[in-house]
């Protein structure tokens, strides 16, 4: 049975968000449901892209952070 985690409380840093997501995936989670940490982010489209890369493309946290910091 697939398991997805919910984002929980507001995280302090982008790295904290991505570490939480990666940890859940490494523990066998099938996905995540992130709310405030995406909607209240200063660049929501970039944090969602970084999370997506973790979930769908098995990126490492450091790789996802690089993508997050890219200006497009």
ZADO-1210 file (C-alpha; in nm, 4 decimals, padded with zeros to 6 digits):
<atoms>
<atom x="00.0000" y="00.0000" z="00.0000" code="UNK" pos="1"/>
<atom x="00.1527" y="00.3371" z="-00.1033" code="UNK" pos="2"/>
<atom x="00.2154" y="00.5879" z="00.1744" code="UNK" pos="3"/>
<atom x="00.2433" y="00.9653" z="00.1335" code="UNK" pos="4"/>
<atom x="00.3443" y="01.2080" z="00.4072" code="UNK" pos="5"/>
<atom x="00.1934" y="01.5476" z="00.4823" code="UNK" pos="6"/>
<atom x="00.4250" y="01.8479" z="00.5050" code="UNK" pos="7"/>
<atom x="00.3453" y="01.9413" z="00.8648" code="UNK" pos="8"/>
<atom x="00.4613" y="02.2627" z="01.0261" code="UNK" pos="9"/>
<atom x="00.6417" y="02.5479" z="00.8493" code="UNK" pos="10"/>
<atom x="01.0072" y="02.4551" z="00.8007" code="UNK" pos="11"/>
<atom x="01.2930" y="02.6957" z="00.8667" code="UNK" pos="12"/>
<atom x="01.4939" y="02.6357" z="00.5486" code="UNK" pos="13"/>
<atom x="01.4591" y="02.4923" z="00.1996" code="UNK" pos="14"/>
<atom x="01.7102" y="02.2265" z="00.2937" code="UNK" pos="15"/>
<atom x="01.4910" y="02.1237" z="00.5910" code="UNK" pos="16"/>
<atom x="01.1944" y="02.0771" z="00.3563" code="UNK" pos="17"/>
<atom x="01.3942" y="01.8714" z="00.1085" code="UNK" pos="18"/>
<atom x="01.5579" y="01.6587" z="00.3799" code="UNK" pos="19"/>
<atom x="01.2134" y="01.5779" z="00.5213" code="UNK" pos="20"/>
<atom x="01.0877" y="01.4774" z="00.1766" code="UNK" pos="21"/>
<atom x="01.3976" y="01.2688" z="00.0961" code="UNK" pos="22"/>
<atom x="01.3821" y="01.0988" z="00.4349" code="UNK" pos="23"/>
<atom x="01.0236" y="00.9947" z="00.3789" code="UNK" pos="24"/>
<atom x="01.1062" y="00.8579" z="00.0335" code="UNK" pos="25"/>
<atom x="01.4102" y="00.6709" z="00.1649" code="UNK" pos="26"/>
<atom x="01.1871" y="00.5151" z="00.4321" code="UNK" pos="27"/>
<atom x="00.9581" y="00.3791" z="00.1606" code="UNK" pos="28"/>
<atom x="00.7111" y="00.6637" z="00.1103" code="UNK" pos="29"/>
<atom x="00.5478" y="00.6870" z="-00.2314" code="UNK" pos="30"/>
<atom x="00.5034" y="01.0643" z="-00.2305" code="UNK" pos="31"/>
<atom x="00.4333" y="01.3780" z="-00.0306" code="UNK" pos="32"/>
<atom x="00.1578" y="01.6309" z="00.0234" code="UNK" pos="33"/>
<atom x="00.3184" y="01.9679" z="00.0864" code="UNK" pos="34"/>
<atom x="00.1043" y="02.2727" z="00.1640" code="UNK" pos="35"/>
<atom x="00.2319" y="02.5780" z="00.3492" code="UNK" pos="36"/>
<atom x="00.5976" y="02.4981" z="00.2751" code="UNK" pos="37"/>
<atom x="00.5159" y="02.5345" z="-00.0959" code="UNK" pos="38"/>
<atom x="00.2369" y="02.7953" z="-00.0958" code="UNK" pos="39"/>
<atom x="00.4178" y="03.0311" z="00.1442" code="UNK" pos="40"/>
<atom x="00.7586" y="02.9847" z="-00.0212" code="UNK" pos="41"/>
<atom x="00.9168" y="03.2905" z="-00.1854" code="UNK" pos="42"/>
<atom x="00.9420" y="03.0886" z="-00.5106" code="UNK" pos="43"/>
<atom x="00.6656" y="02.8259" z="-00.4960" code="UNK" pos="44"/>
<atom x="00.7239" y="02.6990" z="-00.8480" code="UNK" pos="45"/>
<atom x="01.0919" y="02.6315" z="-00.7743" code="UNK" pos="46"/>
<atom x="01.0377" y="02.4497" z="-00.4419" code="UNK" pos="47"/>
<atom x="00.7683" y="02.2340" z="-00.6054" code="UNK" pos="48"/>
<atom x="01.0112" y="02.1560" z="-00.8900" code="UNK" pos="49"/>
<atom x="01.2821" y="02.0584" z="-00.6377" code="UNK" pos="50"/>
<atom x="01.0382" y="01.8344" z="-00.4470" code="UNK" pos="51"/>
<atom x="00.9226" y="01.6782" z="-00.7732" code="UNK" pos="52"/>
<atom x="01.2818" y="01.5948" z="-00.8674" code="UNK" pos="53"/>
<atom x="01.3252" y="01.4135" z="-00.5358" code="UNK" pos="54"/>
<atom x="01.0001" y="01.2190" z="-00.5715" code="UNK" pos="55"/>
<atom x="01.0033" y="01.1367" z="-00.9419" code="UNK" pos="56"/>
<atom x="01.3690" y="01.1498" z="-01.0485" code="UNK" pos="57"/>
<atom x="01.5445" y="01.0254" z="-00.7322" code="UNK" pos="58"/>
<atom x="01.7569" y="01.3402" z="-00.7014" code="UNK" pos="59"/>
<atom x="01.9764" y="01.3864" z="-00.3957" code="UNK" pos="60"/>
<atom x="01.8944" y="01.6796" z="-00.1667" code="UNK" pos="61"/>
<atom x="02.2074" y="01.8703" z="-00.2774" code="UNK" pos="62"/>
<atom x="02.1111" y="01.8283" z="-00.6445" code="UNK" pos="63"/>
<atom x="01.7573" y="01.9505" z="-00.5768" code="UNK" pos="64"/>
<atom x="01.8916" y="02.2539" z="-00.3888" code="UNK" pos="65"/>
<atom x="02.1022" y="02.3484" z="-00.6942" code="UNK" pos="66"/>
<atom x="01.7897" y="02.3389" z="-00.9110" code="UNK" pos="67"/>
<atom x="01.5975" y="02.5379" z="-00.6516" code="UNK" pos="68"/>
<atom x="01.8586" y="02.8144" z="-00.6579" code="UNK" pos="69"/>
<atom x="01.8590" y="02.8422" z="-01.0399" code="UNK" pos="70"/>
<atom x="01.6946" y="03.1584" z="-01.1679" code="UNK" pos="71"/>
<atom x="01.4708" y="03.0939" z="-01.4683" code="UNK" pos="72"/>
</atoms>
